[in-house]
Amino acid sequence: MSSSVISAARVVAEGKVLTPGWVETDGEYIVGVGGGDPPRLADYEFPAHTVIPGFVDMHVHGGGGHSYTDGNADEVRLGLDFHRRHGTTTSVASLVSSESDSLLEQIDALRDLVAQGEIAGIHLEGPWLSDHRCGAHDRATLRDPDPREIAEILDAASGSVVMATLAPELPGALDAVEQFASANVLVGVGHTDAGYVQVRAAIERGARVATHLFNAMRPLHHREPGPILALLEDSRVTIELVGDGVHVHPDLVSYVTATAGPDRVALVTDAMAAAGMTDGSYRLGVLDVDVTDSVARVRETGAIAGSTATMDVLFARAAGSSHESAGTSDAALLAAVAMTASTPARVLGRRDIGELAVGKRADLVIVDEAHRVERVLTRGDWHERLHTI
């Protein structure tokens, strides 16, 4: 790695679209960003492309045929490499509900990857979830929060757990929210049958994320608005949306984005091992999953089992995937960058990523006029091309 200047038709930096623009990197960091001509001859020129920050996926279970839930560090690395080639330069490894011993083993396997900076942390999606809204979680492993178990997990994690999702209506759940929050662990409300008042109470105790809003939670009702309104209306809550066109209707994604604002919306893949793979049979945790027409469902129940999406697909959908619309709306481009990079980085408390700015990590993605990934730079290193012009 050495100093390099990248010039492009557009550079999205610090809330603006620079046309044209340039980025200078030195080793792992960005040392210069600007509009117009670069300060010296560019090492890499992209005259019809856009430079954006690397994607930050705060909810992902695997991809490329590899799972993060098996407790195998090599599998995790292969999954990370797959997502990295699709532009995701920062990932939080999400686990699914399992028995306590298994959960501790998985945390033990991932903890070193967090310490090494290969993953940005561990997300415990369960096991403290509603059995009425468990989705693709093994119902047999669900349980009420136990402060002793949580203390054991936090001790074993040594700071590697950055988020936990739970259902606030469970006995002891509000105390668990506070226990996690006091340990600087983000608390997500999800897989829940809670009512409006219960979710409001969880937010007051420290819950700050809506885990894949709409999915696996009590729906909105005019006499009992439930969790959706409680999460949407509170500006302290960041809204996860699985923007793959399957989990949530595209018009509803647009409505939530317009209502909450892109600074409160984090697009997440919720991807499982089948992401980027052909239709067929897979597993999520201990559950058998069938993928048909790129939609993953639990074989036994038919529940949607995460996604097969990658962050570049979510970015393209948010920014406008057609050649004609690409680049015509700076507002759409800025919103897409916020929801795939700066918002999730901020909610994770990561000041070093999520934006193209001096002092930030040299994580960036080059996309073409149709928003397809051309090149990916992570910590100043280029990765294999996905798309060749």
Disulfide bonds with the S-S distance in Angstrom:
none
